């Protein structure tokens, strides 16, 4: 096997990066070695880094066993990996799976709850972390998987899961009685996927975006109206839920001033720049909370069925909304990270890296 490598960032300066080589890990009994194959980089990954301390994202892939210095962190990614070595019955070499992966060539996991759909990583350091991030789905047991849609799954699936759960929570609560939903960062994948799910099922959908992204956002057909951030005051003052995906304090201030007591909810949904927005919002949306509720309501199979149906509807449309740019190797991963961090990735571009 070739040498392993790991890409890390400084937690206190996310633009300062490190690439280190090392030996390929050897799995112990009860462990499986995954070879990370293909991953995506979006604003969602920047969110993981910005909120790494408060939301414990840094803890999923500890840097210590990888020869990294203190203060460095591994930004979690989503993508596909293959089983390189297995010591676990029911998991075979060569199987392909989708899940939460490090920016590295390899990952050792300790599978538990192994079945035909996949497994969960039962590594002790992940036991107290949010469980949805610990699931690894085998492509052979995943109703959402199609081989010709791997890049769409890489780029959109984790975002679409948030969007799907956000739309579901809003509909589950009758959209809090609002007559319009206002989404900031409307050109972002999470925002327009949520709008896709909500379109025609309740309140009017208004997208807020930068002036340069208005035309792209309108072209999606997900919103009833798209306006630039400077035009908030042109919106009707009616009962409104603000879904903040931008984290921009000036936008929140403008929305609160304009809508006043007609702003019935102010909800933080991640962020797409480096200004944490959770503290200033009225509430924070966390997809795993709604997922747990729906797992209780519908059962795991029921949730999987509803999600996969929604995903296939969305993927058919999203294929025409994104231009996939594929890089190769760790240096391409570094470049894609720095572009996403600096906000240089156009909304129509999807960055995928073949490792």
N, C-alpha and C positions, 0 to 999 in steps of 0.2 A: 504493500500500500504506500502511496506517496505521503509525504509529510503533511501534517495538519496545520491549519492556520486559523487565526482569530482576528477579527477587526473590532477595535474598541474605540470609544470616545472618552474624553475627559468629562466627568460629570459637571464640573464647574465651568467648562468651556466646550460646548458641543461641537464646535468647529475644529477642535484640536483632536486629531485622530492618530491611532497607532495600529500597525499591522504586525503581528508576531507569528512566528513559526514555532512548531513544537511537534512532539511525537504523536502519532495517532493513538487515541485512548484505547485501552483494552477493557472490554466489559467484564465485570465479575459475574458470578452466578446470579441469575435473576435479573440481569441487565441486558440491554440491547444497544448496539452501536448503530446510529443513523448517520448516513452520509447526506449532508444537506445538498440539494440538487438545484432548485430553482426558487427564487424568492422575489418579492416585490418591495418597492420603496415608495411610500406615499406620505402625505402630511400626517397620516395616522401614526406612523412610526416616530415622527417628530413629537407628537403628543406623548407617546410612551416615554420618551427621554425627558421632556419638560416636566412631566408629572411623575418622573421615576421614583423620587423619594416619597412623595405624599401617597401615591397609589401603589407603591412597592414593585413597580415594573423592573427595577434593577435587580430584584431578588430572584427572578426566574432563572437567570443564567449567571451564576456567580463567577467573577473573573479570577478568583484565587487559584483554581487548579490549572489555569491556562498561562501562567507565567506573566501575568499583568501586574502593574504597580497599583498600589492603593489609590483610590480616587478615579479609577477608570471603570467604565461600565459597558455592558453589551446591550445594544438596543434590540429589543425583540422584533422579529420579522415574521411574516406569514408566508408559507410556501409549501413546497413538496420536498420530501426526503425519501431515501430508499434504505431499507434494512441492509446494513453491511455485514453485521455479525449478530447472531441471536443465541442466547442461552435460555430462552423462554419458550416453552411448549405453546404452540398455537401461533407463533410469530416466526415467519420464515424469511431467510435471506432472499433479497430481491423484491420483497413486497414494497409497494409504493404507498405513501401516506401523506396526508395534508395536516398541517398544524402549526403551532407556535415554535419558532426556531431561532437559534442564535445567529448572529452575523459571523459565521464560522463554517469550517468545512465539515465538522462532525459534532454530534451530540450523543451523549450517553443518557439513556432513560431507564427507569425501573418500572416496567409495565405492571399494572394491576387492572382488574376488571376487564380482562381480555375476552373479547367475543368476536363475532364475525364482522362487526362494524369497526373494530379497532381496539384501543385501550386508553387508559389514563396513565400519566407519569406519576408513580407513587414515590418518587424520590423524597426523602424526609424534608429537604429545604423547600419543597413546593406544597407541603401538606396544608399550610395555613393560607396559601395564596388563592385567589379566585379560581374556582374549579373549571369554568369554561376554557381557561387558557391551558389547562393540563390535558385536554382531550386530543387524541391523534386518530384521525379517521382514515381507515384503509380505503383506497380508491374502489376496491371491489365490494365494499359494503356501505357506500355513501350514495344515497339517492340523488344528491345534488351534483355528483361528479359526471362529467363527460370529457373524454380525452381531448376533444377539439376545443374545449373551453378552459384549459388549464390556466392560461394567462388571465382570463377574466376572473377565475376563482382566486388567483393570487392577488390581483389588484383590488377586487371588489368584495370578496366574500366576508372578511372581517368587518369591513365598513357596512356592507349590506346587512349583516347580522345586527349591528347597532341600529341601522335605519329601520329594519323590519321590526325590531323590538320597540323602537321609539314610536313608530306609527301605531303599533299594536297597543302600547300604553295609552297613547292619546285617544284612540278609538274606544279603548276599554273604559275610559273616563269621560266619554262623550265630548272630547276635546275641551273639557273644563268650561263648556258653555260658550266658547268663543265663536265668532262668526268669521274670523280670519286667523290664519297661522302665518307668522312672519319668520322666515329663515334667513339668518345671516350666512355669509360665505356660501351663497346659493350655487356657485359654480363648483363647489367641492363635491366629491363623490358621495360622501355621507349625506349631505344635504339633498342633493337631487335624487338619490335613491329613496330617501324618506318621502320626498314629494311624489315620486313615482308611485309609491305604495298608498299615499293618501289621496291622490288625485281622484276627484269625483266621489269621495266617500264622506264628505262633511264640509268643513269650512273652506273658504276661499284660500288659495295658497299664494303667498307673496314672497318672491325671492329678492333678497338684498345682496348686491355684489358690487365690485369695483366697476367704474365706468368702462374700463377696457374689457370686462368680461360680460357685459350686458348682452351683447349679440350672441355669444356662445351659449349663455344660460337660456336665453329665449329660444334658441334653436332646439333645445332639448324637448320642449313641449311638456315639461313636468309642472310648470307653474302657471297660474292664471294671470300673473303679472310679474314683471321683473323691473326693479328700479335700482338706481345706483345709491350708494350710501348717502350721497349729498341730497337725495330727493326724498328722504324719510318724511319730511313735512308735507309732501303731496299725497300721502296715504290717508284714507278715510279713518276717522277716529271712531272706531267701533270696538266691541269686545275682542281683544287680541291676545293670543299667546305668542310670546317671543321665544324662538328656539335659537339660542346663540351658539353658533359654531365657529365664530371668528375670534372671540375673546377680546375685541377691541373696546376699550373703555369709552371712547368717544361715541361709538355707535350705540352702546347701551345707554349712555346719557341722553343721546338724541331721541332714542325710542321712548325712554321713560318720560322725558319732557313732553314729547308730542302726544303720547297716548294717555298720560296721566292715570286717572283711576279706571280707565277703560283697558289698561294692561292687566289682564287677569292672571297671567303667569309669566315668569321670567326664568327660563330654564337653560342652564349651561349644558351643552352637549359637546364635550371635548373642546378642542381648539385647533386652528390651522395656522396660528402664528405663535410667537413665544411669550404671549401675555396670558398667564393662567387666569381663567375667567370664573372659576368656581366660586371664589370668595365673594365676588360682587353680585352674583346671581341670586335669585330668590330660592332656587333649588338646583340640584345637579341630577342629570339623568345618568344612570349606570345600567347598561344593558343586562348584565347578569342578574340583577334584582328582578327585572321583568321576566327574564328567562326562567328563573326559579318558580315564579308564580305560575307561568304557563306550563311548566313541567308538572306542577301539581294539578292544574286544571285539566290538561290534555294528555298527560303522560309523555314520556320521552319520544315514543314513536309518533304520537300525534303532533308534537312540536316539530319533529324532523319532517313529517309529511307536509305540514303547512309551510315550513321554511323552504323546502325543496321546490314546492309548487310556485311559491313567490319568487324564488331565485330564478327558475327557468323562464318565468315571464319577464323578469327584469333583464336577464342576460341576453335575451333575444333583442331587446331594445339597446342595451348598453354596448353591444358589439359595434354599433354604428357611431358611438359617441367617444370612442377612445382610440388613439393611435399608439400601439405598443412599441416601445423602443427597448430592444434587448441588448444588454451589455454582457460581457464575459469576464469572469474572474474577480478576485478581490479588489483590484484597482477600479474596476467598473462599479463595484459596490460602493467604494469610497466616493467616487464621483457622483453617483446617484444620491448618496446620503447628503453630500454638501449642497447639491442642487435643491433637494427637498428642504433642507434646513434654511437655506437662503430664500426660499420661495421662488426659485427660478424655473420650476417645472410648470409649463403651461397646463391649463385645466384639461385640455384634450389629450395630453401625453400621459401614458402609463409606463413607468420605469420597471422593467423586469430584468433580473440578473441571473444568468446561467452560471452556476459555480462549478 
